[in-house]
Amino acid sequence: MYIATGALIALLGICIIIISDVKIQLGLTIGIFLADIVSASFLINKFIGLCRDPEMACQKAALPALIVICSLLFAGAVFYMIYLERKTRV
């Protein structure tokens, strides 16, 4: 499931690079934003989860890494949406 979500985010990112229409880029960025929310909140905690033992490597390394990556992607999508929104107003 993580691979599919990552592939979706990568595909949307490639489409943002290829397509030059700002409104379509804004819609694709919203898609990345929503895919990141699904990845960060639902996949990590509810659907897949991680190891049950808090001392295992998956809890100590993977969970913080996933949270940092999702947070950076979330922040990047928000800033890019704000940038595109201001660009469409002008």
DOVOPA-429017 format. One record per residue (C-alpha): residue in one letter; x, y, z. Coordinates in steps of 0.1 Angstrom, whole numbers, plus 5000, padded with zeros to 4 digits. Each point is the difference from the previous one (the first is absolute). Layout:
<gufis>
AXYZ
...
</gufis>
This chain:
<gufis>
M500050005000
Y502950245007
I501449934966
A496750074983
T499750335019
G503650104993
A499449914963
L496950224999
I501850295016
A502949964976
L497749984970
L498150315011
G503450185004
I501149904965
C496750134986
I500550335018
I503450034983
I498649914965
I496850205001
S500350384997
D496550115008
V500050155035
K496449895009
I500849644991
Q503250025020
L498050135030
G497649704997
L502949754998
T501650175031
I496749955019
G500249644989
I503549975015
F498750175032
L497249765004
A502249694992
D502450125026
I497250035026
V498949654992
S503649875002
A500850185032
S496949945020
F498349694988
L502749784986
I502550045027
N497749985030
K496849814990
F500349784969
I503549875000
G501650115033
L503449915011
C501549755024
R498249965033
D503150005021
P501250375005
E503649885004
M500249854965
A501850174971
C496950074981
Q498650215028
K503350175007
A501150084965
A497149964975
L497350185018
P502050325006
A501349994964
L496549964986
I498650285022
V502950244989
I499549914963
C496350045001
S500350335019
L502550144975
L497849894971
F496950155017
A501850335006
G501350014964
A496649944986
V498450275021
F502750254990
Y499749914964
M496250035001
I500350355015
Y502650094973
L497749884972
E497050175015
R501850335001
K501349944965
T496449954986
R498850325016
V502450224981
</gufis>
